[in-house]
Amino acid sequence: MSPWTLKFRDGLMEEQFQRSWLRATLPVNRVWGISGLTFFLIYTGLLLWLVPEDRETNLILRCGIAAPLIALGQVLLTNPFKFRRFLSLSYFTTSLSAFTASLYLFNTTDSHTGEMAYLIEMSVIFAYCQHYNRIQFRLVVLFTLVTGIATILSFVFHTRSVHAPVETLIAVVVALGLIGIFASYTREVFIRRNFWSINTLKAENARAETSARVAKEANEAKSRFLAAISHELRTPLNAIIGYSEMIRSGVCGPIEHPKLREYLDDIGASGETLLGLVSNVLDLAKAREGGAYMSEDTFDLAALVDEVCAGFAEDLERAHLMFTLEPSPEPLTVHADPRRLRQMVSSLVSNAIKFTRPGGKVSVDCRLTDGGQLCITVRDTGIGISAANMQRAQEMFSQLDDDLNRLQEGAGIGLPLTKYLAELHGGRLDIKSVEGVGTTATLLLPACRVWPSAKTPEEAAARLAALSEVSAAA
């Protein structure tokens, strides 16, 4: 923005500012102009009454010159074509009325009353024209000079009965003019900077929305790609696992070489591991797209957790870890998706084993909170997660840069998938960790999913209604 003309160097932004300024100031300027014309006509009638000896001169100057000029300015404000140019002309015609006011003094009698009335009117016209335009600094400077010169000329050439020194009157006019120009300058600087800030913010918001939309579309495309690839990989993996199991069972004949059986075992185990990974990726992709579904049932939680933990017996022994399963003091019957809940518990236990050094401890306990929520907690004494990496650890396909992490297999989808499945059940996953001390992962499910062992029909209906609300919210 130029410091002298207060114009934006960007022509497009200057055009946008002019358009917005016209829309914002048009109603005010019209009211301002009509008010000025009304005051001028009222003051004309007052002068015709106060100074009857100058009636002919006043009628000629006021009704023949000044009033038509002011009215022309108001007519120009109503023209919808080339409005910006007509607005400037409107201000200019209004300011010319100051010259006609200066002519009053040269044609008046020696009446002290008439002379004072004309000088008061000159001061009012000067202030009025100086503040007519509420924004444009350049026009304010122009009109201040026009009306100021007319006022000063009136003071210099006609001060017969004015008791104040001419120098004092001129100093007052100059001071008022400078104050008006300074106020107009600072006001327009503020308005233009505010306009620039708003437009810059709008442009940044538009770019941010575009980037967010592109990122969302890319994320959705990635999820669709993962879902498609995962679905296509399932068929050959099932074939690999099925045929390896069939060969190991001796359907095609006995396996005589011991290495061949070992290789078949490795093929079957690797295929099952890869199939589990593919299934997790597919589940996560569906959850991110909102297409995941649940097959809910009522079952014993203790039995499900025992089954999951029993499947990690060999892993615990191989890792030389101590394992503790703390059963709930009361039977826990839950209403949830058993496959999804098995996935969540299995993922948490697997991570605890994977990132705990030999000689460490892993524990699992199930209980009810004071508020009746189902709480499944998995604790370990592993490497822990730093506060800086906590958010990253829960992101899809994230791998933390740690020496032990680099030695472990995994695609980084365990915690994100567990978090999505917990939210799908209306619950949440809380993780608290201290680097070098251990991690505590807590899976919380809403109280409505805990089924009472002895329930009345009313309680059952209330539970079903709560479950419906949870499913709808998820």
Phi, psi and omega in degrees: 000130180291132180287346183261311181268347182058037175256144174288138178290336175278113183299323180294318179292323177297320178295318178297320179295317180298319180295315180293324178295318179298315180296323185282326188261348183302309180300318181294317182295323178294315178297319180298316180292318179295322178296319179296318179296320178297314178299319181298317181291321178296316180294328177297314177298323179296318180290324177298330179277321182284323185236075183294335182290341179256020187299316183295314179298316180297319181297320181293309184291318186278305184281336181267334184240298189294308183300315177299323179296314180295318179296322177298321177300320179289325177295321179297329180292339181269357182281122183281349183262136180049050190296325183297318179293318179294330178294318177297319178295325178298316178297319183295316179295325178293319181293333179295339178297339177294325178294320178294326177294324179292332178290337179301319185294327181283347183241010180272167173279187179275020181292124178296322180297315180296316181297316179296321179296321179291320179295321176298318180295322178300317179296318179295316179298321180298311180295322181295311182292328180293329183250011181299306179276119188277351185230310192292112183293318183298317180290325177298318178299314181299311185287331175294319178295317182297306182290326179294316179297317179298319180293316181296319178299322178297319180292322185287316188264353181211088178224049186294318186242014177276127186276346179274147178298147180297322180299323179293318179296318179296318179298322178296315181297315180298317180297315178298320179297314180295320179297317179296318179295315180298316180296320178295320181297308182295323180296315182289326175301315179297315182295317181293319178295321177296319177297317179296318180296317180297316180293321177296318179296320178297318179296318178295320178296320179296318178294321179294319178296320178296316179297319179295320179295318179296317179296320179295316179296320178295320179294318178295321178296320178296318180296318178295321178297315179297319179296317180295314180296317180298319180296319181290331181284338183297319183298307178295327179293319177297323178294317179299313181295317182295314181292322178295322178293322179295319180292319180295328181284353177086015179298322181268008180123164182291150177258109186272323183277126183296326180295327180296318177295321178297319179294321179295322177298318179295321179297314180296317180294318179294321178296318179294322177296315180293323178295321176296320178296316179298319179297319178296319179297318179295318179296318180293320178297319178294320180296320181292330179271357181079015182259006180287145179230164180234145173247091189277149178206168177255127185208170180274121183292321182301318180295320180294315180294320177301317180297317180296312183294325178298329179290347179257012183300313181295321179296320179294320180291318180295327181272357180057055181243149174271134183236137180228129175245113182262108182288158178287143179294345180226153179298139181240110175251123185240157176245104183201186175271110184298324180293318179293318180294323176296321177299315183295311181295318180298319180295317181294317179293319179300315178296320179299318179291319186296324187249027174243129182287157179307139183093355181277185184232145174227133180223149178228134175218150179236135181199174175254139177281174179297332179273003179089005179284151177276127185235118175246117186243132176240118181245150175213165177249042185275206187286339180074175180231132179287160180298327181291332183260002185297314180293320181294327181295337182261008178268154183294133177060031181267139176231125180279146182275084178224147183302317180289324179300320183293337180275352185257146175276159178146152182257358179076034179241000184297305181292317176301319180293319178298319179297316179295318181292325177296317178293328177297330177274001183084013181248205180203165177243122177249134180233125174238131185213146174235123183300127180084355182247314180150179184228143175236115178253125184240122177259119183247128175243148184297156184297333181293345179272351176272115185270123178294145183293325178235105186239146176275163176302325178295317178296319179298318179296319179296320179296316181296321177296318179296320179295323178297318178295319179296315180296320179295319179293321180292000000 
